Amino acid sequence: MKEKILTNVRIIDPSQKMDEIGNIVIDEKGKIKSIGKKSGASKSAEKIDLKGLVAIPGLVDMKAFVGEPGFEYKENFRTLSQAALAGGVTSIVTMPNTKPIIDNVSMVDFIIRRGRDKAKVNLFPCASITRQKEGNQMTEFGLLKARGIIGFSDVNKTIQNTELMSRIMNYASDIDVLIMQHAEDYELARNSCINQSEVATRLGLQGVSDIAEKIIIERDLSLLSEYPCRYHINQISSKNSLNVIKKNKSNGIKFSTGVSINNLSLNQNDIGEFRTFLKLSPPLRSEEDRLSLIEGIKNDLIDVIVSDHLPEDEESKRLPFAQAATGSIGIETLLSLSLELYHNESLPLEKIITCLTINPAKILKINKGTLKEGSDADICIFDLEKPWVVKAEELKSKSKNTAIENKRLQGKVKMTLLQGEVAYSN
Amino acid sequence: MATAKKVSAIKNTPKHLLGIQNLSVLEAKEILTEAKSFIKLNRGSSKKLDVLRGKTQINLFFEPSTRTQSSFDLAGKRLGADVMTMNMGNSALKKGETLIDTAMTLNAMHPDIIVIRHQDSGAPNLLSQKVNCTVINAGDGRREHPTQALLDALTIINRKDSVEGLKIAICGDILHSRVARSNIYLMNMLGAEVNVIAPKTLMPTGIDNLGVKSFTDMKKGLDGCDIVMMLRLQNERMQGSFLPSKREYYEFFGLTPEKLKFAKKDALLMHPGPMNRGVEIDTKLADDINVSLVKEQVELGVAVRMACLKLYCK
């Protein structure tokens, strides 16, 4: 590979508090050689002029589902990486809710091999916290970690058993593994498919109160004060949960929190008359909740924005709302939809990018989400102003269940570099 | 002077009756006016019309029903339609067919109207997007039961001339009741004041925003009411414990002659049926022809459904 220089580009890299127009030089090995105003390259370097565009570290998405193995008809490594690169995402934490579930060492070997052969992005697989995600028996944290598992999550399942949760935390604290919890009390959430609210009453659907989320977060954070481990709440959805987080953070408890871009951008009214693509977990809640989540990002109570990319085939969604599958795709629109929060003046640009790059990298303890000299040249280059309309059929995911069909967005990825190579451009 | 041509508020075919929420006041009133004209016909000796001759009506019932199903059945037949009733409880669904597949299959037979009852809220809406005939909702989950509300309104109008200005209490299992929801929308629309009375665990979130006053005390809730609508305790939809016991429920929320005295002197009693005698209603009261409109509700149900079929299948 030849040396490359990206010129005249606005570089925003929160990891080094950089927001300036300058150059990025990438060496032959695909690493950042130098960056910034004064950066320059040898004459032989390949020059790419990016005037008017913005360069940020490739996005790190902490929650995405890849259909392999078992659900290849929904998504596979190839389609997921195409969608990711088109959205400027270069590192993906994949969820273990495949078939079979990733809960043992041989599955990890398979997934890593398969990902290496088929995917063009950096994959960081998660394994389940408990065997078969059943919430009874913890998986082999130590062995799985040694094979390359980045963290542990039961995805859409929650450890209900308090004793087990305390042991998981206690055990995890000793071997430095990341536990990612989906916060939902099963009894309170039984049969629910939407936020408990007037909307649920009008639609005649079983709602779930935000207490179901809050109660698990409260429980886990109480346990965490006793057994401090690397603990991450996958996605929160409500103001009530945020209050608990605030209280615990001010008491010095250390943990991290994520939020889905859907919960930041949409609310329960967007469900309209039974739009099943907006059936999500945690559910979309009130506008008040949405606004409080934005405040949560501003005040550093929320660290990460995820896509919660969950491809579902048409058949699973073309059902009465209560029966329809949960989730929506979103990895390709993650950045553009996040930029809406900048354009409508909800959040500063630097804050949004922090939550999409360096913050998740720090939580995962990976050397990504940064453009510091010596790091991999995973770069997302986008046009901050370009308007476009989301069309499901134009998205690269194998499944087309986007929650934001026909939405008008501003800001679109122009080019994505992976280890210095142009992996996507339009 | 030229007489103005009568313009129907219900336009465009196919047009669906999915819920009272989607109706305008004009549309609701038109259905009620049309229904009135059928009351007399139904009481006469020759009950057959040919308004819907040549039309095919399919009753698609995914949930067991006695009165609604037979009412739609009769209504269609009296208007001259060919009526087919399908009880889906033990049919295609058990073989794994989805609602959409069933709908497409039936659609291929060119029906003009599909009447659907389904246990999932929103199922008629989904169906209406996939077929090219009229869809009439005969009850979906806990969302809406529009023809029940319309027949309740007609029953009230038949006795009290108008719904406007009346005070109506709806008591019982509001949480699981599609009848309550449809009635709240319709009675509000027609100018009544609506109270809902239920124990806290059977009261849905945000009910006050639907334009009602909510009470947990029968005495307060029934005060000054002209109409008392009792609802069935829907045990089949209840998962887990909502109430300590039926006995306790009857004590505080069951309608007895004593509790009825909290309402106006000439207050009338309604119930969408089927009744749990001794649970939500005193058995003698239920049969008291001076107070109870239950039989009239069933009778006028046919007229209302005839009106809906006629107006929506043009």
Interface residues (C-beta under 8 A of the other chain):
Chain A: E187 R190 N191 Q196 S197 E198 V199 A200 T201 R202 L203 G204 L205 G207 E273 F274 E315 R318 L319 P320 F321 A322 Q323
Chain B: Q21 T98 L99 I100 H118 D120 S121 G122 A123 N125 L126 D140 G141 R142 R143 E144 R178 R181 P204 T205 G206 I207 N209 L210 Q239 G240
